[in-house]
Amino acid sequence: MKKKKVYIAYTGGTIGMKPSDKGFVPQEGFLENTLASFHEFKHPDMPEITIRDYAEPIDSANMTPEDWYLIAQDIQDNYDDYDGFVVLHGTDTMAYTASALSFMLEGLQKPVILTGSQIPLTQLRTDARDNLINAVYLAANHPIPEVCLFFHDHLHRGNRCSKTDADGFAAFTSPNMPPLASIGSTIKVREHLVFKQHRTELNVQKFSSPKIAILTLFPGISADLVKGFLSQPLDGVVLQSYGSGNAPIKNEALMEAIREACASGQVIVNCTQCLKGSVNMATYETGNLLMDAGVISGYDMTTEAALAKLYYLFSRGMDRQSIREKMMTNLRGELTVPE
């Protein structure tokens, strides 16, 4: 039986950093040399691996849509030669990158798994070893054709994740969907949850530069602040509202600012600030008036997924009404539409 092949792209992040007098720092080639000494990768159940160290490792706090495109292109350039892909990435914005890649990689039919660690691979108490070995093993032996995120024994759909712990090993949560796979003494894959794209030829949709922003509501937020925020030449806004999609409707000036922004063509997507649950603007008057103002529902999308989806849809050159409709349509398993 032909040995499987997995491509590992080290984009940066804690997992591959080297100790120095100034703390942990990235160094080109260090990760590859470290992995060469790992006996686990010589095990017959493990695939052949190719490691690409990015020449300039990216601190994930500096990640941009241009970097997302470079990663997507790297996958596309090597797509035909490998059975699966593992992207090593800093944890801070890993959920944003996973969401973005899920939309960028149109027609994906092979696993792309993002992982990283809270402690560098070279340290005694690292979580990197288990995360990396399991991600590589899953990419080779469980061909889930999605962009996924593996962390601490769970394989999640990438566009369903948020980082919810700054330093714990279980750093990522998929609040509105069970893991695609769980790792224990056995590997449990929830096949019925796997999302498969109808298109089978891989295409990378580069993101253009729409003006996208996130506006978070809070008690006491002023109408002037909201009006000033929305008066910018924005294309799309992720509105982080309360509960099931509620806003301070008694602040008429604030609501008028939202109405004017929607009327001017801004696509405003309502996502809840709650970690778990879905937006339902029909439940309360405080949400109903947002819907009347022209705000659309993000249902149970994470903020990361809603942001990436806005980038994606605007980059495809759609008209505003089509974008509004597609934002409320399940494209990559990123949301659950109520029945």
N, C-alpha and C positions, 0 to 999 in steps of 0.2 A: 504494500500500500504506500502510495506516494506521501512523503512527509509534508504536512501543512507548512505554510510560510506566513509569518506575521511581520508587518512593518511597524516599527516603533519610532515615532517622531517625538523627540525631546524638545519641546518649545521653550522650556524654562521651568522655574518653580522650585520649591523646597526639595523635592524628591532627589534631584541630581546635583545638589550643591556640595561644595567641598569645604571642609573646615579650614579657617585661616586665622591669622592674628586679629583680623577685623570682623570675625564672625563667619557665618556661612556665606559663600560666594559661588556664583556659577563659573564653570571653567570648561571650555570646549574640549571634548574627548574624555572628560573625567567619568561621566556616566558609563560610557561604552567600556572603558577599562575596568570599572568596578564590576559591571555585569559579567565580564569575561571570567571572573573568578567564582561566579555563582554556580555551584554544582547542579542546582535545580534546573538550569537551562540546558543541561546535558542529559536530563532524564528522557527516556524514550517516548514518554507521553507528551513532551513539550515540542512545539514546532520549531522549525528553523526561524531565527529572528534576524532582521536587519535593523540596525539602529542608525537613525540620522540625528546627529546633534545639530541643532540650529546654530549657525555661526555666531549669532548675537542672541543669546537666550533672553526671553522676554519676561520681565516681572509681570505677573498677571494683572497687577494694578495698572500697568501701562498698556494693556491690551486694547486694540482698536478694531473697527470693521476691516481695515486694511490687513491687519494681522489675521483675522478670521479667513480672509480670502487667500492669504498665503498658505495657511494650513489646508484649506479646502483644495487648493491647486496641487499641493504636495500629495494629497490623497489621490486626486484625479490622475496625476502623472504616474503614480505607481499602482493604480487600481487593478490593472490586468495581471500583474505579476504576483499578487499576494491574496491570501484567503481572508485576511482580516487586518485591522489597523488599530493600534493603540497610540493615543495622543497623551503624552505626559505634559502636565499643565499645572501652573500654580492654582491653589485652591480659591483665592479671593474672587476671581471672575470666571471660574470653571463652568458654573451653571449658565452664564451668559454665552460663553463660547459653545457649549453643548447645544443650547437653544439655537444659536445662529447657524451652526453647521447642519442642524436638522433641516433647516429650510434651504440653505445654500446647496446641499448635496441632493439635487433632484434625481430621482430614479435610483437611489442607493439600494443595492442588493447584497451588500456585505456588511459585517459588523464594523463599526467605528466606535471604540470605547475610550473615553477620557478617564484618566485617573491621575493621582498624585499622592501626596502624603502631607502629614502635619509635622513629621520629623524626617530629616534627610536619611537617605538609604544607608549611609555609612555608620549611622549611630546605633548603639546597642538596642535601644527600646523603640526602634523605628516601626512605623506602620507601613512603610513603603514596600517592604519585601512581599507581604501578603497581598497588598493592593496590586502590585505589578504582576506577580506570578499568576494571580487569579484572572486579572484582566487579559493577559496574554493567552492563558489556557482557554478562557471563554471565547476569545476572538478566533481561536483556531478550531475549537471543537463544538461550539454551539453557535452556528451561523445565524444569529439574530440580525436581520437586515435593517438595523436602525443605528442612529447616533445615540449611544448610551453613556452613562456615567457610572463607574464602579468605585465604590468606597465602602470599606468596613463590612464585607461579606454580602453586600447587596448590589445587584446590577439594576440601575434605574433607567427609565426612559430619560434621555438628556434634557428634553424640553419640559419635563415635569419637576425638575429639581431646583432647590434653593440651598445655599449654604446657611445652616442654622446654628452652627457651633464654631466659634472662632478657634478653639484649640482642642476639642475632643476628637477622638478617632472616628466617631460616627458623625462626621462633619456635615453630611448632606441628608436632606429629607425630601421625599416625594410625597407631599401631604395628601394629594387627591387621587393617588393611584398606587396600588401595591407594586413592589419591585417586579421587574421582568424575570429576575432569577435571584435565588437566595443560596448562599454557600454555607454548608455545614459539613457533616460527615458525608453527605451526598449533595449533589447540585440539583436544585429544584427549579425548573424552567416553567413559567406560566405561559404556555404556548398560546392560550386563548387571548392573551393580552398583546401579543406581538403585532405591530403595525407594519403592513406591507404596502409599499407604493405600487401603483398600477404601472407607472412608467418603468421600463427596465434598462434603458440606456442612461448612464451617468452623465449628468450635466451640472456644472457649477454655475450658479447664479450669483454673479458679483453684486455686492451691495453698492448702490450709488450713495449720494450724500444728502438724503432727505433730512430735514430739520426735525428731529424727534426729541421729546423731553418727557420727564416724569414729574408730575405734580402731586404732592402728598397733602391731603387735608389734615387739619388738626384743630382742636377746639380753640377758638379765638383767632383763627386765620382771618386776615383782613381782606375785604373786597378789593382794596387798592393793590394788594400784593397779587391776588389772582388776576385782576385786570391787567396789571403790568406784565405778569408772566405770559398771559395768553395774547397780549397785544404784539408779542414778537412774531416774526414771520415763520410760524411753526407749521409743519405739515401734519404731524401726528403727536398725540399726547397720551401717555398712560396716566390715568387719574386714579390715584390710590385713595379709595373711599372707605367709609366705615362699614363694618358688618356685611350685610348682603347687598351693598352698593348704595349706601346712603350718604347724603350731603346736607349741610346746614341751609335748608331751604328758606328759613326765616330771614336770612341775609340776602335780601332781594338784589342788592347791587352785585353780590358775588354770583348769584344765579344768572343775572343779566349778562355778566361777563362771559359765562359759559355759553349762554344762548348765542351771543354775538360771535364767539369763536367758532361754534358749530356752523352757524349761518355763513361765515366767511369761508368755509371749506375745510377747517381743521377736523381731522379724524380723532375724536376723543374716545378712548376706550376705558371703560370702568372696570377696575380690578380691585378686589377687596384687600384691605390691609391685614386681614386675618390670615394666619398661616394655612388654615384648612377651611374648605367650604367654597361656595360659589356665589357669584353675583346674581341676584334676582330682583331687578328694579321694580317689578310689579308687586312686590310684597308690601312695601310701605310707601306712604306719600312722599317721604324724603328721597326715595329712589325713583318713584314714578315721575316726579317733576324733572329729574335729570334726563330720563328717557324722552320726555316731552321736549326738552331743550335740544335734543339731537345727539345725546351721548349714547354710545352703543355698549352692549354688554361684552365683557371679557370672560364671562362665565367663571370657570375655575382655573383659568390660565395663571401661571406665575407672572410676576412683573417681568422677569427675564425673558420669558417666552413671548409675552405681548410686545415687548420692545423689539425683539429680534424679528417678529412677524411683521411689524410695521416697516422695519427696514426692508424686509424681503418684498412685501407687496408694493411699496412705493418704487422699489428698484425694478420691478417688472413693468413699469410704465402704465399702470392701470388708472382709470379715472376714479375720482373720489368715491362715487357710489359703489363701484365694484370693490374697492378696497374695504369699504364699510361692510359689505356683504361677506367678503372673504374672511374678514377678521372674526366673524361670528360663525365661520365654517371650520370644521375639523380637517386640517390639511395634513398634519404629521402626528396625529395622536396627542396634540398639545392641549386639547380642551374636551370637555364632556358637554354636549348639547342636551339640555333637558328634554325628556320625552313629552 
